[in-house]
Amino acid sequence: MLTSNLTPTIKSTLTDPSPNWKFHGARIPDPARYARTKKTQKGNGLKVRALISSGDRTVESGAPSAMEVKDGNGSNLLGSSGSDTQVKAIVSIKKKIRQRLFDKVEDQWFNFCNSVGQGIFIQLISEETDPDTNSGRSVEAYVTGWPPSSSSGESHIDEYIANFTVPSNFGNPGAILVTNNYNREFYLVEIVLHGFNHEPLYFPAYSWIHSIKDNSQNRIIFRNHTYLPSQTPSGIRDLRREDMIRRRGNGKGERKLHEMIYDYAPYNDLGNPDKENDLYRPALVGPERPYPRRCRTGRPPMKSDPESESRVEKPHPVYVPRDEAFEETKQSAFATGRLKAVLHNLVPQISAALSSSDTPFNCFSDIDSLYISGFMIKDDSVSEKINSITQMLSESTRLLKYDVPAVIKSDRFSWLRDNEFARQALAGVNPVNIELLKEFPITSKLDPAVYGPPKSGITKEVLEGELDGMSVEKAIEDKRLFIIDFHDLLLPFVNKINELRGRKAYASRTILFYTNSGTLKPVAIELSLPPSNSRPAFNRVYTHGHDATSYWVWKLAKAHVCAVDAGVHQLINHWLRTHASMEAYIIATNRQLSQMHPIYKLLHPHMRYTMEINALARQSLINGGGIIEATFTPGKYAMEISSAAYKSMWRFDMEALPADLLRRGMAEEDPTAPCGVKLVIEDYPYAADGLLIWSAISEWVESYVSHFYPDSNAIISDVELQEWWKEIKNEGHADKKDEPWWPKLESKDDLSRILTTMIWVASGQHAAINFGQYPFGGYVPNRPTLMRKLIPQENEPEYEMFLRNPQALFLSSLPSKLQATKVMAVQDTLSTHSPDEEYLGQEHGHWTDDQQVKIMFEKFSSLLKKIEETIHQRNKDSNMRNRTGAGVPPYELLLPTSGPGVTGRGIPNSISI
């Protein structure tokens, strides 16, 4: 039978031929309507003659391996040896790096199937349209041959061959359709065609190709050429549309792990009330609890709460589109002592071992022992169970030994100093909350009938005692007073947090003064509690005293500020502003932009692994009862606070670094300065280095956008681009879709700013607030993630205990041993670069065939190398005291490159951890 292009099998009769006939994997060119069929016997085979209205054409089937298609003049429509082109396709497939015996056997069977032409079936689709079919011309073949050694030099890459006879009128191939007839998926790296125009043609895939037993559809792989929608050649126009339709899905049913469907759902999968009532967590959606959207999985609702989606608990995987999942190297790094080991094996075993002795640290040497000798597991049976895991984290199989965090590596007492406390507001892991103090007195915007008097307790007299003789008015005028203000964000949650077992928190304000020596110092800390049924509102201001008691109280106040700051950092600046926000952009990009679209190609490296790491986080980190709730101040209210911040603070236009600095008063507009802003504090390492990275990204993006869009009309008329931006606002951030601050998309400048913001968030911003987690937070006293006691007041019984042994009270207020080791293990994991990390400015494969774009990207890469050297020079400048000095760790979080591990440096392209 001559069959349609959906089925590469051959049957014995000719029935109602479709417009796309095939025989043994070769399509008949120029098929048309038929008039009648006649069967005759010819030798040992079957001769089929079709009278076709556009001319008398003969289809002959003799031996199963041969076919001729002739017109009435006897000319072979597939072309003669004189006019046809012999094309070879090299199909690169990645096999497992670490193989079990079963995997090796599977590989051999896979190779055998391909060697006999029963494995991978590929079709080359021309950019030119066949006038009779109104679709792209095509030729087809099975991959054949046993893979030789890879020419790429990578032992885990197998290369297979497919040979085509291509007619002279075929035109340029624009797409390849890949059908996997094998019974398992395989990872297609790329297909390279040799034989067209003396230059190889590249079809990069980096994609899992599903088996036809899971999905009968083929996979569409486009050439590495870029087309705007209006420029798409007619032969592949339908494929462009079809590929996006497939990726969008129909919004129905539960997603299967092999699928490549991108869709939206609210954050309604964090709780598990079916398991335990206390694990109920409200859905984050709507005007009361707004939040960005996540990837839809289609799981059924909870039995006890129909508004919540049922959960997939570890170790079972959560659905993400197949190509968003970790590749083997990343997966291996994760499973081998990093996040999966920490969350799935290590933490539960530590919890079991310490359940009878979850005690506070008794002295600072207990904390030091975590890095020097390790944490001893006293239970021998537990020690045996976790033997394989502890080998990854310690030289001894009975110890959990941690690396010395950078913050105390050169000076173990640095955390005690006020200037280090303040320095970390500019050069620490959370340098994005400090603001210029613009108004005084400070007042709250919360309802005073509910939360007490709005006026801050920080008075002019309190401040002027700490300003080296300067008045408050003069300090504000000279831009020397700064504030870190968590008061209004946290006060509505404080009473609920303080009702949780082992949690005590304040809403805090911290005032800092810029000294004549060019450093900051904290001058006042205000800690507040809202009124409750048992007591009135509490508000107290602490300053650095000069006696022993006030010194210890000041240290407790700073610790409470750090604990609040750690929660805001993790839940808002880290999770919300990078991870959660970026996922919505990724979903829209895959649904609305073709893989041929220039903006898809630009953004693609910045989307790698983000959806997978987010799914893992919803499963084990930010979920009800997860690690974040167990080890950070807000506890079960963590994600509600994150939602409150999204509601009151998050704006897309303010996620751009220059705009954020201007909003916080940390920079001033200056048209003569790079990025158009001048820093208020020149030695602000995060901002100074960040602006270099921002400027480099902006220059690269602007040149890229101008290359593809000559004017504003090209932007406005790009239907895919406009739908992409519309969907980001209306679907990805649906709860904020009506906000007036969303940027328009009507010009090249609009598009460049939008794209630069997205790339900055995925790369530089995430790097700055993620990879310092262990270097700064790995020493618990420097950055406790929660406090377990309020500061004792003079009229309270615990105050006498505090006077007798302030160190004991300080240590008992910090996270317990179990909480500390939990969070340290997670911070270590989250600060780790995988061996397969792809860094900003590193080109990846044959992503484009546009030579001008390659030149522009090389310029971007060269600029990043210069920036790296500039940062190194800054870290040697003794005048920059926030990044140099005795025991001061250099600021390296925005150095573009890094090796694997916990390095405290390196900017990956994407949010990959």
N, C-alpha and C positions, 0 to 999 in steps of 0.2 A: 504493500500500500504506500502511496505517496502521502505523507502525513504532514500535519501542521508543525510549526516550529516549537510546539510545546512538548513534543514527544519524539525522541530520537530512535524509536524502534521501527522495524520494517514488517509489514504484513503482506499477505499474498494477493490481495485484490485492490482494485482502484475504486474508491467510492467517494463521491462528492468532494473532490480535491479543494482544499482551502487556498486562499491567495498566497500562502507561504508554504510551498511543497518542499519536502526534504527526502533524501534517500541516503541511507548510511551516513548521516551526519552532514550531508552537503545539500544546501538549499538550491533549488532550481531558480535561476535568475529570470526575471521578467515573466512570471506566471500570469495567466489571464483566464478569462472565462473558457469553459470547455463546451464542446457540442455533443460528443458522444465518445464512448470507449469501445475498444475491440480487443479481445484477448486471443492470442495465437500461441502455439507452442513453437519454441525455437531451441533446438538442442535440448540440453538438460535444464534450461532455465525458462523463465517466463518473459515474454515480450509484451509490453503494454504500449499501445499506440493511442495517443489522445489527439483528437482534432480540436484545435484551439482557435477561437474566433479571430485572434490577431494574427493567425498564420498556422499552417500545418506543422505541429511540433511532435517529435517522436521521443518517447521515453522508453528506453530499452533496459531490461533487467536480465542480465545473464548471471555470471558469477556474483555472489553477494558483495564482493569487494569492488565492483566496477559499475560505472554508470555513465551514460551519454545522454545528453539532451540536445537534440538537433532540430533546426527549423526546416522548412520545406526545401531549402536549398542545400541541406546536408551540412550546414555549418554548426559546429559545436558551440552552444550558447555559454558553456563554462569557459570558453576561450581555448585557443590552441597553444601548444608549447612555445610558439613564437611570440605570442602576445601576452600570455599569462605571466604573473610574477610569483616566484616561490618565496614564501614568507615563513620564517621560523619564529615561533613564540617560545620564550624561556619563562617558565612558570616557577617562581620561587616560593617555596612553602617552608614555614618554620616548624620544625619538629621539637618535641620536648627536649630540654637540655638535660634534665635529670630523668633518666628512663629506668623504669622497672622492666623485668623480663616481659611482662604482658605488653608493655608499650613497644618493646622491640619487635615482638611477634606481630602486633598490630601494624607497625610500620612496614614490615616485610609483606604482609598481606595487601596493604595499601599500594605498595610499589608493584606488586604482582598484578593487581586489578588495572593499574594504569598501563602496565606493560602490554596487556592484551586488549587495551582500548575499552575498558569497562569502568573507568573511574571518573576522571574529570572531563567534562564536555564543555567546550568553549566556542562561542560565536563572536566573530569580529563584525562589528556594525559600522558601516560607513557613515560619514557625515553627509553624504549625498543621498538624495531620495531616489528610490526606484520608482519610475513614473507609473508602473502598473500596480504596485502595492501601496504606493504613497507612504512608504516607510524606508528606513535606511537599508541599502544593499547589505547583504551579509554572506559570509562564508563560515564554515564550521569544521571542527575537527575534535577528535578525542586526544587528550594528552597521552603520549605513548612513551615507552622506553623506561629503563631502570635508571634512577638518578645517579649520575656520576658525582665525583667530588665537586662541591660548590665552587664556582668561580669567584664568589664573593669572599672566600677565605674564611667563612664562618661555618664551623663544623655542624651546627644545628640547622643550617639552611640546606634544603634539598632543592635541586633544580630539575624540572621535568621539561620535556620538549613536545611541542605540537607543531605540525607542518601543514601549511595551507597553500593551495593553488589559488591565487587571487586574480580575477579578471582585470584586464587593463583599464576598464572603465570604473573600477571599484571606488576610486577616490581615497581620501584620507580616513583611516579608522578613527572613530570618535569614542567608541565604547566597546566593552567586551562583556558578554553575558556568560556567567560561569554557573554551570550546573554540577553539583556534587552528587554523583550516583553511589558513592560509598556510604556505609552505614554510620559514619561518625563525621563530625565537623573537622575542618582543618583550617589552619591559619595561613591565609594568603598574604605574602609580603608584597609582591608586585608581579606584573607580567610585562615583559619587554619584547617588543616586536622588532625583528631584523629583516630587512628586505625592502622597506619603503624609503625611497629617496636617500639611500646611502647613510642614513642616520637612524640609530635606534629610537623607537617610540616607547615612552614609558606610561604604564598604567598602574600607578601606586594604589595599593589596596589597604594594607595593614588592617586586615579585617578577617573575622571568622566567617567561613562559608558553611552554612548549615547543610545538613544532609537532606536529600529529597524525602526521606522518610519522616522528617519533621515538618518540612514545608516544600511543596512541589515547585514553588517559584524559584527562578534563577536569581542570581545576584548581579546587579549592574555595577560595573567598574568603569569609570570614565578616564579618558586620557588626561594627562597633567597639563592640559591647556585650559585657559580661563575664558569663559564666555558670560557676558551679561545676558539676562533673559532674552532681550530683543535681538541679540547677536547669535543665538543658538542655531547651528546649522539644521536644516529641515530634517536631515536623516536621523538626528538624535533628539529632536525636540520632544517627541512623545516619551522617550525614555527619561528625559529630564523630569518631566511632569510625573511619570509613573514612579520614579524613585522616591520623590517627596511624598506622594500619596501613600506609598508603602510605609514610610517612616512615621507618618502621622497616625496610622491605624484608624480604627473606627470608634475608639473610646468605650468599647464594650469588652466584657470578659476579663478573666484573669490572665495576666501576661505569663508567657513561658520563657524559660531562661535562654532559649536559643533565639528569641525574637529580637528585632531591631526596631522597636516601636517607641516613640517619644511622645509622652502626653503628660498632662498636669493633674495633680491632686493636692489637697491641702495637707498640712501637718496634723493629721488625725490618727497617726499610728504610733504615738509615743507611749501611751499608757497600755495597761493590760488588766482591766477590771475583771475579765473572765478568770484570771488567775488569782487576783487578790483585790479586794475593794480599795485598799490604800494605794493601789497602782493606777487608779483612774487619773487620767490627765485630760483636761479639756482640749478640744480641737482648736488649733490656731488658725482661725479664719473669720472673716467678717469684721464689722466696725469695732466690736469690743476687743477682739484679740486678733488683729491683722497680722499677716505674715506672708513672705514669699511662698510660691508653690514649689512642690517637689515633684519627682517623677511618679507618675501613676503606675501602680502595680496591679490594680483590679482585684485585690484580695477581698473576700466577703467581710461584712461588718461583724463586730463583736456581738455576742449573744446578749450580754448585759448592757451594752451601749451601742445602739444602731448607728450613732453618729461617728463612732470610732471604727477604724479598719482593723481587722484581726492581724496579729503579729506573726512574723516568722522569727523564731528564736534561734540563737546560735546552737549548733554550728551550721544550720541550714542557711543557704544563701538567700539574700533579698534580691528581687529582680532589679536589674538595670539593663538597658539595651546592651546586647552581647559585646559590642565593640568598646563599651565603656568599662568593662571589667578589667581587672589587673592582668597584665601579661605575666608570663611565668616568672621572670626575674623579680618583678615587684612582688608577686604573690609569694615567692620563696622567701624574700627578705622579710615580708610581713609574718609569714608563718614561722620563720626561724628566729624566734626570740623577740619579735617586735609586737605589733599591736594584737594580732590574733593570739599569740602566745600569752601576752599579758592579760588579755581580757578573757580568753577561753580556758586557760589552764593555770597560769601563775597566780592570779589574784584569788580565785577560789581556794587554792591550796594554802596560800598564806593565811587567808581568813580562817580556814579550818585549823591550821596550826596555832593561830594566836587567839582563837575565840575565847579561851579561858584566861588570857592575859593581855587583853587590848588595853594597854596602859599608856600613860603619857611618858615622854622622855624625862628621865630623872635628872639629867645633867647634860650640858652641852657636849661632853665627851661621848654620850650615847649617840648623838647625831653624827659626830665625827667618825664614829666607828663604822657607820654605813659605808664610808669611802675608804677607810683604812683596813678594817678587818672583815667587814661585811655584816650581814644580819643573820644571826645563827638560827636555824630551824631546829628546835630542841626535840621535836618528835621524830624519832628515827624512821617510823613507818611513812610519815609524810615526806621526810627527806628522800627516801627511796623512790617515792612516787614522782617527785619533781626533779629527780636526778638529771634527766635529759634536758630539762629546761634550765636549770641552774648552771649547767655547763656553758650555756650561751651567755650568761650574765656574770659569771664569776670564775676565777681560777680554781676555786674549790667547789666540789659538788655539794657541800652543805652550807654554802654561803650565798647570800644575795648581795653582791658587792657592786657599788655604784661608782662611776667616774666622778672625780672631784669637779663640781660645777665651776665654770669660768669665773663667776663672781667672787669666789673665795680661793681660787687657785693660787693667786699671788699674794693675797692679803686676806686671811681668814677672818679678820675683824672689820673688814670694810663695811659690812652691813650695819654695823653699829653707828656709823657716822651720819650726821644729818646731811652733809654734802653728797654722800652716796645715795641716800634716800631721794634727794632732790635730783641728782644726776640721772637716775633711772627714769624720771619723768620725761627726759629729753633723749636718752640713749639706752633705755631699757627695752623690755619686751612689750611694754604698752605705752609708747610715747605719743599717743594720739588723743589724750584727754586733757592735757594741760591747755589752759586758755589765758589770754590776757585779761586781767581784772579791769573792766571798763567803768563800772558803776559802784558807788559806795554811798550809803550802806547797802549791804547785800540783803535781798529779800527773796522769799519763796513765792512761787506762782501757784502753790497748792491752796486748796480751800481752807482758810483759817478755822472755820467752824468744825472741821474734821481733824485737821492736823496741827492745830495750835497756832500761836502768833507767827506771822510770816517773817518778821524781822530777825536777821541773824544775830547771834550772840557775839559775833566778832566786832568789837567796837574800835573806834579810832584810837582810844587810849591803849587797848591791847596791842594793836599793831605798832604804834609809834614807839612802844618800848622795845621793839625789835628791829627798827629800821635805821640804825646807826645815825640817829639825829635827824633824819629826813621826815617830813610830814607825809601823811597819807595822800593829800592832794598832790604834792610834788612827785611822789612815787608813781601815782597813777598818770600824771601828766608826762613823766619821763619814761613811761612804759616799763616800769621795774617791778610791778606787782602782778602776780599770776595766781590762778586758782585752778584746783581740780575739784569739781563740784559734782558729787553724786547724790546730793540731798533730795531733790525733787523726784528723781528716778526711783530711789530705793525706799523713801519714807513710807509710801503706801504698803510696802511688803514687810516692813521690819517686824511688826507685831506677830505676823504669821510665821516668819522665819524663827523668831525667838521662842515660839511655842514648840518648835521641833526639838527632838532630843539631841543634846550635844551641840547646839548652834546658838550663838549669840552674835548679834550684829547691830550696828548703828548706821544711820544715814550720815555721810561725812562730807565735810568741806575742808580743803587744805589750802592755806595761803602760802605762797612762796615769794621770796624777795631776791631780785637779781643784784648781787653784790658788786662792789668796785673791783673785785678780783676776777670778775667774769664768770662766776658760778652762781648757782641758785642755792638758797637755804630755806628750809621750811620755818615759818615764823609763828604759825597758829594752826591748830587743828580743832575743828568744831565737830562734835559727835552728838547726834540727836536721836531721841526716841519719840514716837508719836504718843498721844494720850491713849490710855486704855481704861478698862473698867476699874482697875485697881490702883492707878496712879495717874497723875497729870503728865503732860508732855515734859520730856527731859531734854535739856540742852546745856552742854558744857563746852567751854573753850579751854584748850590746853596749849601751853607754850613750853619752850625749853627752859626748864628751871636750872638752878645752880646748886641745889642740895640733892642729897641721895634719893629722897622720896620722890620729888618732882621729876628727877631724872628717870626713875623706873616707870612712873606714870606716863611720862612722855614716850618712853619706849613702847609701852602698851598701846598708847594712842596711835603711834605710827604703825604698829602691827595690825590694828583694826583697819586702818586706812589701806594697808597692803592687801588684807583679806578681801575688802570690798573691791579694790582695784582688780584683784585677780579674777573675781567673778565677772565684773564688767568686761574685762579683757576677753575672757574665754567665751562668754555667752553673746556679747554684742559685737565688739571690735573684731573678734576672730570668727566665731561661727556665723552670726547674722550678716555682717558686712562683707565677708568674703565667701565662705562656703555656701550659705543659703541663697544669697543674692545671685551668685554666679550660676547656680544650677538652673535658675529660670532663664538666663541668657543662653545656656547650652541647649536646653530643650527647644527654645524658639529657633535657634540657629539650625538645628537639625531638621526641624519641621518646615521651615519657610525658605531656607537658602539651599539651593542645589550644591552638590559637591563641586560643580564647575564654577560656582559663583566666586568672584574674587574675594568677597568679604568672608565667605565660608573658609576659603583657603587661608586667609589671614588669621582668622580666629581659631582654626582647628588645633594648632599646637597648644593653645591656651585653655583647652577643654579636657585635656588628657587626665583620666583617672578621677576627676572631681565627683562624678555621679556615684562611682563605686565607693569612694571614701565617705561620701555623705550617707550612703545607704548603710555602711558599716557603723557609722556614728549613730544613726537613728536606731540601730539594732542594739548597741552596747554602750554608747557614751552618753548621749543626751536623752535617752529613753527613761521612762519611769523606773526608778531603782537602779539606774546605770551609774557609771563611774563619776560623771559630773555631779549628779545629785548626791552621791555618797561622799564626795571629797571637796565640794565647793560650798561657800556660804549659803546661797539661796536654797539648796536642797531641792525639795519637790516643786518649788516655785521657780526653778531656774528658767524654764522656757517661757513661762508667763512674763518674767522680767524681760527676756529677750524680745517678746512680742510688744511689751510696753515701750521699749526703746525704738522698735520699728515704727510704732504708731507716732511717737512724739519727736523722733530725731532723724530717721532715715530719709534721705533725699538723694535721688540718683545724681542730680547736678552737683551735689556737695561731696560726692565720693571721688571727684577729681582732686588730686593732691593740692594744686594751687588754690582751688576753691575752698577746700577744707581748712587750709592754713589761714586764709583770709577770714573765714567764718569764725575761727577760734581767736582771731586777733594776733596770731603768731607770725603773720606776714602783712606787708602793706603793698598796695599796688604800686608798681614802678615799671613803666614801659621800657626803660633802658636795661632792666635786669633780665636775666634768663627766666623764661616762663612768665615774665611780666610781674613778678613779685620779689620783694626784698624781705628777708627774715628780720624779725624784731630782735631775736637772739641769734647772732651770726653762728655761734657755736652750738647749734641744735642739730646733732649728728643725723638723726632720722630724717629731718626735713632737708638738711643741706645735701646729704647723699641722695635722698629720695627725689629731689628736684633734678639732679643730674640724670637719674634713671628716667624720670617722667619726660624730661626734655628729649632724651634719646628716643624713647618710644614715640613721642609726639612727632618728631621729625620723620621717623620711619613711616608712621601711619599717614602723615600728610602727603609724603611723596608717593606712597602706594595708592592712596585714594585719588590723587591728581592724575596718576598714570591711567586709571580706568574710567574716571569720570571727568570729561573735559569742562563741564559746566553744571550749574544747578539743575537745569532741565533733565540731565542724565540721571541725577539723584531722584528727582520727583517722579520720573517716568519708569524707574526700576520697580516693577511690581513686586518682585520677591523682597527687595530691600524694605519697601514701605510696609508690606505685610509683616515682615520680621519685627520691625520696630513697634508696629501696632500691637502685635501679639505679646511682646515683652511687657508692654504697659497694661494691656487689657486682660491677659491671661497669667503671665508669669508673676506680675505684681498687681493682681486684680484688686486687692483691697486698697490700693492707692491709685487706681486708674484715673480718678477724676481730679487728682492734685494738679494745680496750675503750674508747678515748677518743672514738669517733664519737658526736656528740650524738644524743640521741633527738629524735623529731619527734612530740610529743604535746601541745604547747600553743602558744599564740600567741607566747609568749616564745621557745620553741624555734625556731619558724619565722622569727621576726624576726631572731634572732641568726645563723641560717644564711644568710638572704638578705643581711643587712647585710655579713657576711663576704665573700660572693661579689661583691657590688657594690663593696665596698672594694678587693678584690684586682684587679678589672677596671679600676677607675678610679683612685682615689687612690694605691694601692700601686704600680701599674704606672707611673703618671706620675712618682712620686717617684724610681724607680730606673731609668727609661728616658730621660727627656728631658734629663737632665744628662750623658749619655754624652759628647757632643762638648764641651760647655762645660767639663767637667773632664778628660776623657781626650784631647781634641784636642791638648793639649800633652804630648808623649811623656814628658819628664822628670818631669812631675807625676804621671803615672799610667801607667807602662809596663805593657803587657799581658803581657810576658814578659821574662826576663833570660837572657842568653846565656853568662854566666860566673858561677861562684861567687866569693865574696870571697876574694882571695888570702891565704894564711896565711904567717906569718913564715918558715917552713921551705920554702916553695915558690919555684921560680925566678921566677914571675910577680910575686912580691912586690917584687922589685927594680925591675921595670918600673913597677909601681904607684907606688913611691916617686918615681921619676924623672918620671912624667907621670900623676898621678892622674886628671886630666880625660880623657885619652885612654882609660884603662881604664874609667872610668865610662861614657863614650859608647859604647865598644865592647861594653859589657855590655847596653846598651839594645837594643830592636828595631832591625834594620837599616833602611836607607832604604826598601827595598821593603816590609818588614813594617810599618813605620810608616805609609807612605802607604796601604797596603791597609786597615789598621784605622782610620785617620783617615777615609777615604772611607766606610767602613761606619758608623762612629759618627756621622758627619754625617748619613747617611741615616736611621739609627735615631732620631736626635734631632729629626727634621723632622715638623712637623704638615702634613697635607694640607689643601688648600683646602676640602675637603668634610668636615672634621672636625666631629664632633658632640660638644659638651662637656657635662659634668655640669650638670644643671639646665636644659638647653635642651629645650623641648618640640618634639616632632617630629610634624608633621602631625596628622591626626584619629585619634590612637591610641586614644582612648576617648570614649564619649558620656556618661560619668558625671560630672556637674557637681561632685559632692562631691570626687571624686578630682582633678579639675582644680584645685579650690581648694586642696587639700592640696599638689599639685605646685607651684602658684604660691607657696605658703608656703615650700616647699623651695628654690625658685629665689631667692626674696627673701633667705632665710637665707644662701645661698651668696654673694650679692652683698655682704652685710654681712661675711661671713668674708673676702672679698677685700679689703675696706677695712681690716679688722683686721690682716691680714697686711702690708698696705702700712704701717700705723702701726707695727707691730713692726719693720719694716725701717728705720724712722727713729729707733728708740729707741736712743740711744747706750749705754745700760746693757746691751743685748743684743749682746755682743761677738762672738758667733758668726755674726751676720748684719749687723753694721755695723762701720765703722772704715775707716781709710785703706786704700784699695785692696781692701777686702773686698767681694766681690759680694753683693748682697742675696739672701736665700733666697726664691726665687719658684717653685720646682718644684711647689708645691701651691696656687698661685693658680689658681682654677677656669677662667679664660678665657685665650685666646691668639689671635693671628693665625696665618697660615700661616708655615712656615719653621722655622728653628732659633731658638727664642725662649727656651728654658730655663724655660718656664712653661706652664700650661694642663693641665687634667685632662679628657681625652677620656672619654666614656662607657665605652669599651671598649678592649681591647688591639688596636689597629688598626695598629700598626707594631712 
